[in-house]
Amino acid sequence: MQHARVTEAERVPVPGSVRAELTGAEVVGPVEATTTVSATVVLRRRNELDEALVTGPETITPQQLADRHGASDEDLRTVREVLRAAGLTITDVHRGSRRVLVSGPAPAMSAAFGTELTMVRSADPLGGTIAHRARSGELRVPAALAGIVVAVLGLDQRPQARALFRMHRKPAAAQSFTPDQLGPLYAFPAGTDGSGQTLAIIELGGGFKPADLSTYFAGLKITAPQVTAVGVDGGKNAPTGDPNSADGEVMLDIEVAGALAPGATQLVYFAPNSDQGFLDAVATAVHATPTPTAVSISWGQSEDQWTAQARTAMDQLFADAAALGVTICAASGDSGSTDDQTDGKQHVDFPASSPHVLACGGTNLRATPPTTIVAETVWNNPNGGATGGGISDVFGVPAFQISAGAPARAGGGTGRGVPDVAGNADPATGYQVLVDGQSAVIGGTSAVAPLWAALICRLAQAAKRRLGLVHTQLYQGVQPGRPQPGFHDITSGNNGAYQAGPGWDPCTGLGTPNGTALLQVLTGTKNR
């Protein structure tokens, strides 16, 4: 069968699709012609989202989102026709999240998207090296798709994110807590356990053993939550047996969320660690039935290590989530104000830097359970990481944050401030968990995302509504240098370039939660 050939003059670039060469990668060779390559093509919205719909409190259903703001039938028809003419196969279509999954032989995929695919071996952020496809430069699509296609993800499979957890090497030396002890310390609302809520967790590697969860929650004398693994793009629950692997991330997330909101149903989405896998996992979680109350993400990477098309597609997905009433909680990073980049500049982590995500920073917590906080400072341990935080280079200041007093970017100009909120994260005051049959103490902002996701589920249970972009209420009336109702203000410490102080700061945001006071803020039961 002959497929339509498109000349270079009949092509247009996909905005934001430029990929840098992967530094330090070993070229293995070309991708075999017989290899089947898959990608996710993201289409434009039929109609732009109304900002009022994103900020809430009103929400819409997935069907309403698909009908009003999903991909149009005309755009879907055009994409199908053009890609099929190029010899590709459409394997799935999701109108609501505007995704078309496509596959085909490597030469046909390269030709369709105007790029060259190479097999390389590069460093795996989870340890060792990994062989995968890579590309560089921009993507170019047939002119008939101009303006319709906003992102093409998955042609390049380089690892997109790091798991943001830190294992304490000498657990006996840590002043650690069981996750459920953080509930009373942070005054999570009494009489709530997350019942009736769905809490989704995104994982890009590793896995859990149900027997470990049974043992762990029995040890805490907590009824184990219902936990179900969901595979996306071929990902699956695949524990390695090594606590230092991504298993540590997966078990930390499930155990923190489950100990603090045992009544919430957990869905754990496993996907490959690529920009395609990350986006598809979040899209699958957000558009699931029932709609989740919260999504916990403990994986991320410095903003500049994402393509602009992937960042934009993810951010639009997070805006969709807000319109559906879903609160996205994401770790802000474990490497201080540089986010582990070596260019001498300050960086924030994405997806935490999305203005549609509740960015979760970290503290060192000294406390005497059940309810006494002795001292809480910014997490910055020379031997054990530091909370991420700073000013975004790509996202402007969101409306809810304008009066918070965020500093200017290092190079001038304003931007989205990270994080929004914080919680215990220092491995030295970390969380007692069970991973692959072994007891461990783990910290990192990885632990703060599920902690806040659990709190959001309990607040939603008490408020009898999902909270969506809860930022608009958390920041209401915010002023520079003034503590915000519902929070413990963290005023001591730094994360490198930024210093904590009264009110919002780029280390711990508004602070750590007083859950009972936050419920009063959210339900209007107390004058502000």
MIKOLPA-686079 format. One line per 4 residues: number of its first residue (from 1); their letters; for each residue x, y, z of C-alpha. Coordinates in nm, 2 decimals. Last residue first. Layout:
NUM	A	X:Y:Z  ...;
This chain:
528	RNKT	-1.12:3.56:5.86  -1.45:3.51:6.03  -1.50:3.14:6.11  -1.75:2.89:5.96;
524	GTLV	-1.67:2.99:5.60  -1.65:2.63:5.49  -1.30:2.65:5.34  -1.15:2.87:5.61;
520	QLLA	-1.31:2.66:5.89  -1.17:2.35:5.73  -0.83:2.51:5.72  -0.85:2.58:6.10;
516	TGNP	-0.91:2.21:6.16  -0.63:2.11:5.92  -0.37:2.33:6.07  -0.14:2.29:5.78;
512	TGLG	0.23:2.37:5.72  0.33:2.71:5.57  0.21:2.96:5.32  0.49:2.87:5.09;
508	TCPD	0.76:2.66:5.26  1.08:2.77:5.09  0.97:3.04:4.84  0.80:3.25:5.11;
504	WGPG	0.44:3.33:5.21  0.39:3.50:5.54  0.67:3.57:5.79  1.02:3.47:5.67;
500	AQYA	1.20:3.18:5.50  1.51:3.26:5.30  1.57:3.19:4.94  1.90:3.12:4.75;
496	GNNG	1.98:2.79:4.92  1.67:2.64:5.08  1.65:2.87:5.38  1.57:2.85:5.75;
492	STID	1.33:3.00:6.00  0.99:3.16:5.94  0.75:2.87:5.90  0.39:3.00:5.95;
488	HFGP	0.17:2.72:6.08  -0.13:2.75:5.85  -0.51:2.78:5.86  -0.53:3.16:5.85;
484	QPRG	-0.23:3.31:5.66  0.07:3.46:5.84  0.15:3.82:5.72  0.47:3.92:5.56;
480	PQVG	0.32:4.00:5.22  -0.06:3.99:5.22  -0.30:3.70:5.15  -0.67:3.79:5.15;
476	QYLQ	-0.77:3.45:5.00  -0.45:3.24:4.95  -0.60:2.92:5.08  -0.94:2.99:4.91;
472	THVL	-0.81:3.04:4.56  -0.55:2.78:4.61  -0.82:2.51:4.65  -0.81:2.46:4.27;
468	GLRR	-1.05:2.17:4.29  -1.21:2.14:4.63  -1.44:1.84:4.60  -1.76:1.89:4.80;
464	KAAQ	-1.91:1.77:5.13  -1.70:2.01:5.34  -1.61:1.73:5.58  -1.53:1.48:5.31;
460	ALRC	-1.36:1.74:5.11  -1.14:1.84:5.41  -1.05:1.47:5.46  -0.97:1.41:5.09;
456	ILAA	-0.76:1.74:5.09  -0.57:1.61:5.40  -0.49:1.29:5.22  -0.37:1.47:4.91;
452	WLPA	-0.16:1.70:5.15  0.01:1.40:5.31  0.04:1.23:4.96  0.23:1.54:4.83;
448	VAST	0.44:1.59:5.15  0.60:1.25:5.14  0.76:1.31:4.80  0.88:1.64:4.94;
444	GGIV	1.16:1.42:5.08  1.17:1.18:5.37  1.21:0.81:5.43  1.27:0.60:5.74;
440	ASQG	1.28:0.23:5.66  1.15:-0.10:5.78  1.21:-0.38:5.53  0.96:-0.62:5.37;
436	DVLV	0.99:-0.47:5.03  0.93:-0.12:5.18  0.77:-0.06:5.52  0.75:0.30:5.63;
432	QYGT	0.85:0.52:5.93  0.84:0.88:5.80  1.11:1.14:5.84  1.25:1.38:6.10;
428	APDA	1.61:1.33:5.98  1.47:1.24:5.63  1.35:1.61:5.62  1.00:1.62:5.47;
424	NGAV	0.74:1.74:5.72  0.48:1.96:5.55  0.46:2.25:5.31  0.22:2.47:5.11;
420	DPVG	0.22:2.68:4.80  0.57:2.61:4.68  0.68:2.77:4.45  0.60:3.12:4.33;
416	RGTG	0.47:3.18:3.98  0.66:3.45:3.80  0.78:3.81:3.81  1.05:3.99:3.61;
412	GGAR	1.42:4.01:3.67  1.70:3.77:3.60  1.69:3.63:3.96  1.31:3.62:3.93;
408	APAG	1.13:3.88:4.14  1.03:3.81:4.50  0.68:3.67:4.59  0.48:3.91:4.80;
404	ASIQ	0.15:3.72:4.84  -0.06:3.99:4.66  -0.04:3.83:4.31  -0.07:3.47:4.43;
400	FAPV	-0.44:3.40:4.36  -0.42:3.57:4.02  -0.14:3.34:3.90  0.21:3.49:3.86;
396	GFVD	0.34:3.40:3.52  0.46:3.05:3.43  0.79:2.99:3.24  1.08:3.09:3.46;
392	SIGG	0.91:2.99:3.78  1.02:3.15:4.11  1.16:2.96:4.40  1.12:2.63:4.59;
388	GTAG	1.27:2.29:4.64  1.31:2.16:4.99  1.66:2.06:5.09  1.87:1.74:5.06;
384	GNPN	2.01:1.50:5.31  2.38:1.56:5.39  2.37:1.94:5.40  2.01:1.93:5.55;
380	NWVT	1.78:2.20:5.44  1.42:2.15:5.54  1.28:2.49:5.64  1.20:2.50:6.02;
376	EAVI	0.95:2.36:6.26  0.99:2.36:6.64  0.83:2.19:6.94  0.50:2.09:6.77;
372	TTPP	0.29:1.93:7.04  -0.02:1.73:6.94  0.02:1.35:6.98  0.31:1.34:6.96;
368	TARL	0.61:1.54:7.07  0.75:1.74:6.77  1.05:1.86:6.59  0.96:1.89:6.22;
364	NTGG	1.22:1.97:5.95  1.02:2.12:5.66  0.93:2.05:5.30  0.75:2.20:5.00;
360	CALV	0.42:2.09:4.83  0.30:2.27:4.52  -0.08:2.26:4.48  -0.10:2.24:4.10;
356	HPSS	-0.29:2.47:3.86  -0.02:2.74:3.87  0.22:2.47:3.73  0.54:2.50:3.92;
352	APFD	0.49:2.16:4.10  0.48:1.99:3.76  0.77:2.09:3.73  1.05:2.18:3.97;
348	VHQK	1.19:2.52:4.02  1.53:2.65:3.91  1.79:2.89:4.04  2.11:2.94:3.83;
344	GDTQ	2.46:2.81:3.86  2.43:2.59:3.55  2.45:2.27:3.76  2.08:2.18:3.80;
340	DDTS	1.99:1.98:4.12  1.66:2.18:4.17  1.88:2.49:4.22  1.67:2.63:4.50;
336	GSDG	1.70:2.32:4.71  1.75:1.96:4.59  1.45:1.78:4.71  1.17:1.90:4.48;
332	SAAC	0.84:2.07:4.49  0.63:1.76:4.54  0.29:1.77:4.36  -0.07:1.78:4.48;
328	ITVG	-0.34:1.80:4.21  -0.69:1.89:4.34  -0.97:1.76:4.13  -1.30:1.96:4.10;
324	LAAA	-1.36:1.88:3.73  -1.26:2.24:3.63  -0.94:2.20:3.84  -0.86:1.88:3.66;
320	DAFL	-0.90:2.05:3.32  -0.65:2.32:3.44  -0.41:2.03:3.53  -0.45:1.90:3.18;
316	QDMA	-0.37:2.24:3.04  -0.06:2.24:3.25  0.04:1.90:3.13  0.00:2.00:2.76;
312	TRAQ	0.19:2.32:2.82  0.48:2.15:3.00  0.50:1.88:2.72  0.49:2.14:2.44;
308	ATWQ	0.76:2.35:2.61  0.99:2.05:2.63  1.08:1.96:2.98  1.43:1.98:3.13;
304	DESQ	1.40:2.36:3.18  1.13:2.32:3.44  1.35:2.10:3.67  1.21:1.75:3.70;
300	GWSI	0.92:1.58:3.88  0.78:1.28:4.06  0.59:1.27:4.39  0.25:1.33:4.23;
296	SVAT	-0.07:1.29:4.44  -0.41:1.33:4.28  -0.70:1.45:4.48  -1.08:1.42:4.49;
292	PTPT	-1.09:1.17:4.21  -1.37:1.16:3.95  -1.56:0.83:3.98  -1.50:0.75:3.70;
288	AHVA	-1.15:0.83:3.56  -1.08:1.15:3.37  -0.82:1.28:3.62  -0.64:0.94:3.66;
284	TAVA	-0.62:0.86:3.29  -0.50:1.22:3.21  -0.24:1.19:3.49  -0.11:0.86:3.36;
280	DLFG	-0.12:0.97:2.99  0.08:1.28:3.07  0.35:1.10:3.27  0.38:0.81:3.02;
276	QDSN	0.41:1.05:2.72  0.67:1.27:2.90  0.86:0.95:2.98  0.89:0.73:3.30;
272	PAFY	0.66:0.45:3.19  0.32:0.44:3.36  0.17:0.30:3.68  -0.14:0.46:3.82;
268	VLQT	-0.22:0.38:4.19  -0.59:0.41:4.27  -0.66:0.46:4.64  -1.01:0.46:4.79;
264	AGPA	-1.02:0.70:5.08  -1.12:0.57:5.43  -0.76:0.53:5.54  -0.69:0.90:5.49;
260	LAGA	-0.38:0.97:5.70  -0.23:0.62:5.72  -0.34:0.54:5.36  -0.19:0.86:5.21;
256	VEID	0.14:0.81:5.40  0.15:0.43:5.32  0.06:0.46:4.95  0.31:0.74:4.88;
252	LMVE	0.59:0.58:5.08  0.53:0.24:4.92  0.55:0.38:4.57  0.86:0.60:4.63;
248	GDAS	1.05:0.33:4.81  0.96:0.08:4.53  1.13:0.33:4.29  1.45:0.17:4.40;
244	NPDG	1.62:0.20:4.74  1.38:-0.06:4.89  1.50:-0.32:4.63  1.25:-0.60:4.57;
240	TPAN	1.18:-0.47:4.22  0.81:-0.42:4.26  0.63:-0.41:3.93  0.28:-0.26:3.94;
236	KGGD	0.24:-0.20:3.57  0.32:0.03:3.28  0.22:-0.07:2.93  0.09:0.27:2.84;
232	VGVA	-0.11:0.29:3.16  -0.16:0.02:3.42  -0.39:0.07:3.72  -0.30:-0.07:4.06;
228	TVQP	-0.58:-0.09:4.32  -0.55:0.00:4.69  -0.85:-0.02:4.93  -0.72:0.13:5.26;
224	ATIK	-0.59:-0.09:5.54  -0.78:-0.06:5.86  -0.53:0.11:6.10  -0.37:-0.07:6.40;
220	LGAF	-0.03:0.08:6.29  0.12:-0.27:6.27  -0.19:-0.39:6.08  -0.13:-0.10:5.84;
216	YTSL	0.22:-0.22:5.77  0.15:-0.60:5.75  -0.14:-0.56:5.51  0.06:-0.31:5.30;
212	DAPK	0.36:-0.55:5.28  0.13:-0.83:5.17  -0.01:-0.62:4.89  0.34:-0.58:4.75;
208	FGGG	0.41:-0.25:4.59  0.56:-0.12:4.27  0.85:0.04:4.09  0.83:0.30:3.81;
204	LEII	0.66:0.61:3.70  0.40:0.64:3.97  0.10:0.87:3.99  -0.14:0.84:4.30;
200	ALTQ	-0.51:0.88:4.28  -0.72:0.95:4.59  -1.09:0.87:4.56  -1.32:1.00:4.83;
196	GSGD	-1.63:0.85:5.00  -1.44:0.80:5.33  -1.14:1.03:5.37  -1.09:0.96:5.74;
192	TGAP	-1.29:1.24:5.90  -1.43:1.27:6.25  -1.16:1.52:6.37  -1.02:1.75:6.11;
188	FAYL	-0.64:1.71:6.06  -0.47:1.90:6.34  -0.12:1.90:6.19  0.02:1.72:6.49;
184	PGLQ	-0.30:1.51:6.51  -0.26:1.39:6.15  0.12:1.37:6.15  0.11:1.08:6.39;
180	DPTF	-0.06:0.87:6.12  0.26:0.89:5.91  0.46:0.71:6.17  0.72:0.96:6.29;
176	SQAA	1.10:0.98:6.29  1.36:1.14:6.51  1.63:0.98:6.28  1.94:0.82:6.42;
172	APKR	1.79:0.47:6.41  1.71:0.51:6.05  2.08:0.55:5.95  2.08:0.59:5.57;
168	HMRF	1.76:0.80:5.57  1.60:0.74:5.22  1.51:1.06:5.03  1.21:1.08:4.80;
164	LARA	1.15:1.30:4.49  1.13:1.03:4.23  1.29:1.18:3.93  1.12:1.27:3.60;
160	QPRQ	1.14:1.26:3.22  1.34:0.95:3.15  1.42:0.97:2.77  1.15:0.81:2.56;
156	DLGL	1.16:1.04:2.26  0.88:0.96:2.02  0.66:0.96:2.33  0.48:1.30:2.31;
152	VAVV	0.34:1.49:2.02  0.20:1.83:2.13  -0.03:2.11:2.02  -0.18:1.94:1.71;
148	IGAL	-0.47:2.14:1.56  -0.29:2.46:1.49  -0.13:2.32:1.17  -0.26:1.97:1.11;
144	AAPV	-0.33:2.01:0.74  0.03:2.15:0.71  0.17:1.80:0.76  0.37:1.78:1.09;
140	RLEG	0.71:1.90:1.19  0.88:1.82:1.51  1.17:2.03:1.64  1.53:1.94:1.71;
136	SRAR	1.65:1.62:1.88  1.54:1.26:1.90  1.57:0.98:2.15  1.46:0.61:2.18;
132	HAIT	1.56:0.42:2.48  1.83:0.21:2.66  1.86:0.27:3.03  2.15:0.33:3.26;
128	GGLP	2.22:0.27:3.63  2.00:0.43:3.90  1.65:0.57:3.94  1.74:0.88:3.74;
124	DASR	1.84:0.65:3.46  2.16:0.76:3.28  2.16:0.72:2.91  2.18:0.46:2.63;
120	VMTL	2.07:0.57:2.29  1.85:0.44:2.01  1.79:0.71:1.74  1.48:0.85:1.59;
116	ETGF	1.49:1.11:1.31  1.22:1.37:1.29  0.95:1.50:1.05  0.64:1.38:1.24;
112	AASM	0.49:1.16:0.98  0.83:1.06:0.84  0.97:0.94:1.17  0.64:0.76:1.25;
108	APAP	0.65:0.59:0.91  1.02:0.48:0.95  0.95:0.35:1.31  0.66:0.13:1.20;
104	GSVL	0.33:0.26:1.34  0.14:0.38:1.64  -0.10:0.65:1.74  -0.28:0.75:2.06;
100	VRRS	-0.51:1.05:2.01  -0.55:1.27:2.32  -0.78:1.56:2.36  -0.84:1.49:2.74;
96	GRHV	-1.21:1.48:2.68  -1.20:1.34:2.33  -1.00:1.03:2.42  -0.90:0.84:2.11;
92	DTIT	-0.72:0.50:2.10  -0.50:0.29:1.87  -0.49:0.51:1.56  -0.27:0.33:1.31;
88	LGAA	-0.01:0.50:1.10  0.06:0.48:0.72  0.09:0.85:0.66  -0.26:0.85:0.51;
84	RLVE	-0.38:0.71:0.85  -0.21:1.01:1.02  -0.38:1.27:0.79  -0.73:1.11:0.80;
80	RVTR	-0.73:1.05:1.17  -0.61:1.40:1.25  -0.87:1.56:1.02  -1.15:1.36:1.18;
76	LDED	-1.04:1.44:1.53  -1.02:1.81:1.44  -1.37:1.80:1.29  -1.51:1.61:1.59;
72	SAGH	-1.37:1.88:1.82  -1.12:1.79:2.09  -1.25:1.86:2.44  -1.37:2.19:2.58;
68	RDAL	-1.75:2.19:2.57  -1.85:1.83:2.50  -1.55:1.67:2.67  -1.57:1.90:2.97;
64	QQPT	-1.95:1.84:3.00  -1.89:1.46:2.98  -1.61:1.48:3.25  -1.86:1.67:3.47;
60	ITEP	-1.83:2.04:3.55  -1.73:2.22:3.87  -1.84:2.53:4.05  -1.61:2.65:4.33;
56	GTVL	-1.42:2.73:4.11  -1.09:2.87:3.99  -1.09:2.67:3.67  -1.45:2.75:3.58;
52	AEDL	-1.40:3.11:3.65  -1.10:3.11:3.41  -1.33:2.99:3.13  -1.16:2.70:2.95;
48	ENRR	-1.09:2.77:2.58  -1.32:2.61:2.33  -1.26:2.31:2.11  -0.93:2.26:2.29;
44	RLVV	-0.62:2.19:2.08  -0.50:1.83:2.01  -0.25:1.61:2.19  -0.08:1.33:2.00;
40	TASV	0.04:1.05:2.21  0.31:0.83:2.06  0.38:0.47:1.97  0.67:0.32:1.78;
36	TTTA	0.66:-0.03:1.63  1.01:-0.15:1.55  1.06:-0.32:1.21  1.27:-0.03:1.08;
32	EVPG	1.51:-0.08:1.37  1.58:0.25:1.56  1.92:0.38:1.45  2.23:0.31:1.66;
28	VVEA	2.35:0.27:2.02  2.44:0.64:2.07  2.58:0.68:2.42  2.41:0.97:2.61;
24	GTLE	2.61:1.22:2.80  2.40:1.51:2.69  2.06:1.43:2.54  2.05:1.67:2.24;
20	ARVS	1.78:1.94:2.31  1.43:1.87:2.20  1.23:2.14:2.02  0.85:2.07:2.03;
16	GPVP	0.74:2.41:2.17  0.53:2.49:1.86  0.48:2.19:1.63  0.65:2.30:1.31;
12	VREA	0.47:2.31:0.98  0.51:2.08:0.68  0.41:2.11:0.31  0.74:2.26:0.21;
8	ETVR	0.91:1.96:0.36  0.72:1.74:0.12  0.45:1.50:0.24  0.44:1.15:0.10;
4	AHQM	0.10:0.98:0.09  0.12:0.62:0.17  0.14:0.34:-0.10  0.00:0.00:0.00;
